[in-house]
Amino acid sequence: MSPRTARKDPICSGRCDNFVGRVSWPANLTPGKGEPSASTYVCADATHQADAADWVESVTGHRGVFVPWETSRG
């Protein structure tokens, strides 16, 4: 997928309220200078997480990485 051809909202956006983490690129949320970034919260549903990873890829050109709250909130 080409960056900046983002699909509209991932499945969890506005539909889920039991978020367990996020899908983002880069995974540490610290992009390099000029590097694209995107992040969205996700629930535990693997289908929703895969959809979010696709959405992040549509924005950044990189496959989104799931980071559960336990890891991301340290």
Backbone as JSON Lines, residues from 0, in Angstrom:
{"i":0,"aa":"M","n":[0.83,-1.18,0.0],"ca":[0.0,0.0,0.0],"c":[0.87,1.25,0.0]}
{"i":1,"aa":"S","n":[0.4,2.24,-0.62],"ca":[1.14,3.5,-0.7],"c":[0.8,4.41,0.47]}
{"i":2,"aa":"P","n":[1.82,5.0,1.11],"ca":[1.52,5.93,2.2],"c":[0.64,7.09,1.73]}
{"i":3,"aa":"R","n":[-0.11,7.61,2.66],"ca":[-0.98,8.77,2.44],"c":[-2.19,8.45,1.57]}
{"i":4,"aa":"T","n":[-2.52,7.18,1.42],"ca":[-3.77,6.8,0.77],"c":[-4.64,6.1,1.81]}
{"i":5,"aa":"A","n":[-4.61,6.65,3.01],"ca":[-5.26,6.01,4.16],"c":[-6.73,5.73,3.92]}
{"i":6,"aa":"R","n":[-7.1,4.54,4.32],"ca":[-8.51,4.2,4.32],"c":[-9.15,4.98,5.45]}
{"i":7,"aa":"K","n":[-10.43,5.1,5.4],"ca":[-11.13,5.75,6.51],"c":[-11.1,4.84,7.73]}
{"i":8,"aa":"D","n":[-11.03,5.44,8.88],"ca":[-11.1,4.83,10.2],"c":[-11.02,3.3,10.29]}
{"i":9,"aa":"P","n":[-10.11,2.84,11.13],"ca":[-10.05,1.4,11.41],"c":[-11.32,0.94,12.13]}
{"i":10,"aa":"I","n":[-11.57,-0.37,12.12],"ca":[-12.81,-0.94,12.69],"c":[-13.07,-0.44,14.11]}
{"i":11,"aa":"C","n":[-12.07,-0.45,14.97],"ca":[-12.27,-0.07,16.39],"c":[-12.65,1.39,16.57]}
{"i":12,"aa":"S","n":[-12.32,2.23,15.63],"ca":[-12.57,3.66,15.77],"c":[-14.06,3.92,15.88]}
{"i":13,"aa":"G","n":[-14.49,4.36,17.05],"ca":[-15.88,4.71,17.27],"c":[-16.8,3.53,17.5]}
{"i":14,"aa":"R","n":[-16.27,2.3,17.49],"ca":[-17.13,1.13,17.66],"c":[-16.8,0.34,18.93]}
{"i":15,"aa":"C","n":[-15.56,0.33,19.32],"ca":[-15.14,-0.47,20.48],"c":[-14.83,0.45,21.65]}
{"i":16,"aa":"D","n":[-15.03,-0.07,22.85],"ca":[-14.72,0.74,24.02],"c":[-13.88,-0.02,25.05]}
{"i":17,"aa":"N","n":[-13.43,-1.21,24.7],"ca":[-12.62,-2.0,25.61],"c":[-11.21,-2.16,25.03]}
{"i":18,"aa":"F","n":[-10.5,-1.05,24.93],"ca":[-9.18,-1.07,24.32],"c":[-8.17,-1.77,25.21]}
{"i":19,"aa":"V","n":[-7.29,-2.57,24.58],"ca":[-6.26,-3.31,25.32],"c":[-4.85,-2.88,24.92]}
{"i":20,"aa":"G","n":[-4.75,-1.98,23.95],"ca":[-3.44,-1.52,23.5],"c":[-3.59,-0.63,22.28]}
{"i":21,"aa":"R","n":[-2.51,-0.54,21.53],"ca":[-2.53,0.28,20.33],"c":[-1.78,-0.44,19.21]}
{"i":22,"aa":"V","n":[-2.08,-0.02,18.0],"ca":[-1.32,-0.45,16.81],"c":[-0.72,0.82,16.25]}
{"i":23,"aa":"S","n":[0.59,0.8,16.04],"ca":[1.25,2.03,15.6],"c":[2.48,1.73,14.75]}
{"i":24,"aa":"W","n":[2.95,2.77,14.11],"ca":[4.25,2.78,13.45],"c":[4.82,4.17,13.63]}
{"i":25,"aa":"P","n":[6.03,4.3,14.1],"ca":[6.84,3.22,14.65],"c":[6.27,2.73,15.98]}
{"i":26,"aa":"A","n":[6.64,1.51,16.36],"ca":[6.08,0.88,17.55],"c":[6.35,1.71,18.81]}
{"i":27,"aa":"N","n":[7.49,2.4,18.87],"ca":[7.82,3.2,20.06],"c":[7.26,4.62,20.0]}
{"i":28,"aa":"L","n":[6.5,4.93,18.96],"ca":[5.86,6.24,18.78],"c":[6.85,7.39,18.65]}
{"i":29,"aa":"T","n":[8.08,7.1,18.31],"ca":[9.08,8.15,18.15],"c":[9.64,8.07,16.72]}
{"i":30,"aa":"P","n":[8.96,8.71,15.77],"ca":[9.43,8.66,14.4],"c":[10.72,9.46,14.21]}
{"i":31,"aa":"G","n":[11.52,9.01,13.27],"ca":[12.7,9.78,12.9],"c":[12.28,11.02,12.13]}
{"i":32,"aa":"K","n":[13.17,11.93,11.95],"ca":[12.86,13.18,11.24],"c":[12.35,12.85,9.83]}
{"i":33,"aa":"G","n":[11.18,13.35,9.53],"ca":[10.57,13.15,8.22],"c":[9.92,11.79,8.03]}
{"i":34,"aa":"E","n":[9.97,10.92,9.06],"ca":[9.37,9.6,8.95],"c":[7.88,9.68,9.3]}
{"i":35,"aa":"P","n":[7.01,9.03,8.51],"ca":[5.58,9.07,8.8],"c":[5.27,8.25,10.05]}
{"i":36,"aa":"S","n":[4.19,8.61,10.73],"ca":[3.77,7.86,11.9],"c":[2.24,7.83,11.96]}
{"i":37,"aa":"A","n":[1.73,6.8,12.62],"ca":[0.28,6.67,12.83],"c":[0.06,5.74,14.01]}
{"i":38,"aa":"S","n":[-1.05,5.94,14.71],"ca":[-1.37,5.13,15.87],"c":[-2.88,5.11,16.08]}
{"i":39,"aa":"T","n":[-3.39,3.98,16.53],"ca":[-4.8,3.88,16.87],"c":[-4.98,2.87,17.99]}
{"i":40,"aa":"Y","n":[-5.94,3.11,18.88],"ca":[-6.24,2.17,19.95],"c":[-7.02,0.99,19.38]}
{"i":41,"aa":"V","n":[-6.83,-0.19,20.0],"ca":[-7.53,-1.38,19.54],"c":[-8.02,-2.23,20.7]}
{"i":42,"aa":"C","n":[-9.04,-3.03,20.43],"ca":[-9.57,-3.97,21.41],"c":[-8.8,-5.3,21.27]}
{"i":43,"aa":"A","n":[-9.24,-6.33,21.96],"ca":[-8.56,-7.63,21.95],"c":[-8.85,-8.47,20.71]}
{"i":44,"aa":"D","n":[-9.8,-8.08,19.9],"ca":[-10.18,-8.85,18.72],"c":[-9.05,-8.85,17.69]}
{"i":45,"aa":"A","n":[-8.53,-10.03,17.37],"ca":[-7.41,-10.15,16.43],"c":[-7.75,-9.59,15.05]}
{"i":46,"aa":"T","n":[-9.0,-9.7,14.65],"ca":[-9.43,-9.16,13.36],"c":[-9.34,-7.63,13.37]}
{"i":47,"aa":"H","n":[-9.72,-7.03,14.47],"ca":[-9.64,-5.57,14.6],"c":[-8.19,-5.11,14.64]}
{"i":48,"aa":"Q","n":[-7.33,-5.89,15.31],"ca":[-5.91,-5.55,15.36],"c":[-5.27,-5.63,13.97]}
{"i":49,"aa":"A","n":[-5.64,-6.65,13.2],"ca":[-5.12,-6.78,11.84],"c":[-5.61,-5.63,10.96]}
{"i":50,"aa":"D","n":[-6.88,-5.25,11.13],"ca":[-7.43,-4.12,10.38],"c":[-6.69,-2.84,10.73]}
{"i":51,"aa":"A","n":[-6.4,-2.65,12.02],"ca":[-5.66,-1.45,12.45],"c":[-4.25,-1.45,11.86]}
{"i":52,"aa":"A","n":[-3.61,-2.61,11.8],"ca":[-2.27,-2.71,11.2],"c":[-2.32,-2.34,9.72]}
{"i":53,"aa":"D","n":[-3.37,-2.76,9.03],"ca":[-3.56,-2.38,7.62],"c":[-3.75,-0.87,7.5]}
{"i":54,"aa":"W","n":[-4.55,-0.3,8.4],"ca":[-4.8,1.14,8.37],"c":[-3.5,1.91,8.58]}
{"i":55,"aa":"V","n":[-2.71,1.51,9.58],"ca":[-1.43,2.18,9.83],"c":[-0.54,2.08,8.58]}
{"i":56,"aa":"E","n":[-0.52,0.92,7.95],"ca":[0.27,0.76,6.72],"c":[-0.22,1.68,5.61]}
{"i":57,"aa":"S","n":[-1.53,1.88,5.54],"ca":[-2.06,2.76,4.5],"c":[-1.65,4.22,4.72]}
{"i":58,"aa":"V","n":[-1.35,4.58,5.97],"ca":[-0.92,5.94,6.29],"c":[0.58,6.1,6.15]}
{"i":59,"aa":"T","n":[1.34,5.09,6.63],"ca":[2.79,5.24,6.76],"c":[3.61,4.46,5.74]}
{"i":60,"aa":"G","n":[3.01,3.44,5.14],"ca":[3.78,2.56,4.26],"c":[4.47,1.44,5.04]}
{"i":61,"aa":"H","n":[4.28,1.42,6.37],"ca":[4.86,0.39,7.25],"c":[3.72,-0.33,7.97]}
{"i":62,"aa":"R","n":[3.86,-1.63,8.09],"ca":[2.86,-2.42,8.79],"c":[2.8,-1.99,10.26]}
{"i":63,"aa":"G","n":[1.62,-1.75,10.76],"ca":[1.46,-1.36,12.16],"c":[1.83,-2.5,13.1]}
{"i":64,"aa":"V","n":[2.3,-2.16,14.29],"ca":[2.72,-3.11,15.31],"c":[1.79,-2.99,16.51]}
{"i":65,"aa":"F","n":[1.26,-4.12,16.97],"ca":[0.4,-4.12,18.16],"c":[1.26,-4.04,19.41]}
{"i":66,"aa":"V","n":[0.93,-3.1,20.29],"ca":[1.62,-2.96,21.57],"c":[0.55,-2.96,22.67]}
{"i":67,"aa":"P","n":[0.51,-4.03,23.48],"ca":[-0.5,-4.07,24.56],"c":[-0.19,-3.03,25.63]}
{"i":68,"aa":"W","n":[-1.2,-2.61,26.37],"ca":[-1.02,-1.58,27.39],"c":[0.06,-1.94,28.39]}
{"i":69,"aa":"E","n":[0.15,-3.2,28.82],"ca":[1.15,-3.57,29.82],"c":[2.55,-3.16,29.36]}
{"i":70,"aa":"T","n":[2.82,-3.32,28.08],"ca":[4.13,-2.98,27.51],"c":[4.25,-1.49,27.24]}
{"i":71,"aa":"S","n":[3.21,-0.91,26.63],"ca":[3.3,0.48,26.2],"c":[3.2,1.47,27.35]}
{"i":72,"aa":"R","n":[2.59,1.1,28.44],"ca":[2.43,2.03,29.56],"c":[3.49,1.83,30.63]}
{"i":73,"aa":"G","n":[4.33,0.76,30.45],"ca":[5.45,0.5,31.31],"c":[5.16,0.66,32.73]}
